[in-house]
Amino acid sequence: MAGKIPVELLEEEVGLYVSERKVYPREQDGRFQRLRKAAVIWLLGMYYAFAWLQWDDRQAVLFDLPARKFYVFGLSFWPQDFFYLALLLIMAGLTLFFFTALAGRLWCGYACPQTVWTEVFIWMERWTEGDRNKRMKLDAAPWSRDKVIRKGSKHFLWLVFALWTGFTFVGYFTPIRDLAARLSPFEWGGWEVFWVLFYSLATWGNAGVLREQVCKYMCPYARFQSAMFDRNTLIIAYDPMRGEPRGARKKNQLSSVLERARGLLGMDVATSAVVHAAQHRSAADLKMGARATTGLVVDVQSGLPPPPLVTRPEDLGDCIDCTICVQVCPTGIDIRNGLQYECIACGACVDACDSVMDKMGYPRGLIRNTTQNALDGQPSKILRPRILVYGTLLLCLLLGSALGIATRTPLLVDATRDRNALYRVAQDGSVENAYMLRIVNKDMKPHVYTISVIGPPGVTLVESGATHPADAEQVLTVGVTLAAPAGLAKGRMDVRFLVTSEDGKIKVEEETRFFGPL
């Protein structure tokens, strides 16, 4: 067997600097992969469709940076609502912590943009170049007419999809219907062209070329996610007590270890078998190119017992060493080596192993979604302190944000005193202060506002009774004057402007100061 291993594979394994082989994920069906496909279709459907939805006379989701307004369906957010953006970012972080501590890397496997777009690019690659074996043979073959057509078709589809992605991205900041209308004749601005091309290039590069390299080397989440894991966190794990020692066999030659006398190995013996298998890899393993990383740090000198001897077929575990779990992995790792930071918890290896177990007539679950405690035969706890803390904080922030958005006043008032004079004395001896009121109608419909003053008796509004109509989302600048008798206007007095809508349902007070001679 060893004589059949190519020399270059052995040299690459022992080299100090090892270049990454291209990963060719094998197509796999199963419950986890169907869930992933549904997540991809749903998430990309929202991304590409929401930009085209209309809400009344405007785009449903639009981030209008020049006007400093964000529209999300029936809601509008102004710069003064930045507080809600901060809350949204905090909730996003807590959500990541909560679901990671509870169920591992769900975000990475099912919702991360890198994962979602990469999955679509792999679909297009399969359509143009074929399945895993055909893609590997095509890359190894010399250039020919067929290879040029297949490679060219793949990159053409990638380019079209990437440009559509970049166009949609810009369409969330510039009305997308207007952007499409200015496509012919071409009347885009320089920044619009730049961001469409930049986002298209980023999509093509990340999802088409870099792929798993982004997850393994560029994404910081893979580096610190272990800090959020504990022994009760759901992970994708291989059961070495049941699977080791691994080895090939004929179908129906052996029953599962769960059904024959051998039973499960002890965890220390099973771990020793995994270490031995990783250090004495078969030709099939070497061909897959999977490497042990953080999951396999146990050294043979660390006190582990010797690996179990295989003297007869009955000594084998349930793993038939088919390496299909490696072939389907989008990051090219071997889950049998233990939990590794490259694992994105997509569940492809679970579906692959379950299908093999079905063919062999073995029970499913050799590779499964479980916890470390469950693997060790200990009870798992779903409700634990960190889950309760994360969940409580997240629920409070969610309810608080929803309540704040629902009860916020669609009116903003800002009062600025006249900077040219502290006060002025009229002919009748009364003291006057001039102000500029900035009235922002944040509502989607017009209103008529009236202004009144609340303060010490005698302080009056010169323009009392005047009305100020404001269109939807209009900003008004209104000059007003407060007056007070000479005997009352001494020093500084606190007053408040009250701005009221025509129906009296919208009221906003703005505090200011009235100055007079000492």
Secondary structure, DSSP 8 states (H G I E B T S, - for coil): -GGGS-HHHHHHHH-SS------------SHHHHHHHHHHHHHHHHHHHHTT-EETTEESEEEETTTTEEEETTEEE-GGGHHHHHHHHHHHHHHHHHHHHHHSSHIIIII-HHHHHHHHHHHHHHHHH-SHHHHHHHHHS---HHHHHHHHHHHHHHHHHHHHHHHHHHHTTTTHHHHHHTTTTT---HHHHHHHHHHHHHHIIIIIIITHHIIIII-THHHHGGGG--TTS-EEEE-HHHH-S-----TTSS--TTTSTT----HHHHHHHHHHHHHS--HHHHHHT----TT----TTSS-------SSGGG--S-----HHHHT-TT---GGG---TT-----HHHHHHHHHHHHHT--S-SEEEE-HHHHTT----SS-HHHHHHHHHHHHHHHHHHHHHHH--SEEEEEEE-SS-S-EE-TTS-EEEEEEEEEEE-SSS-EEEEEEEESSTT-EETTTT-EEEE-TT-EEEEEEEEEE-TTT--SEEEEEEEEE-TTS--EEEEEEEEE---
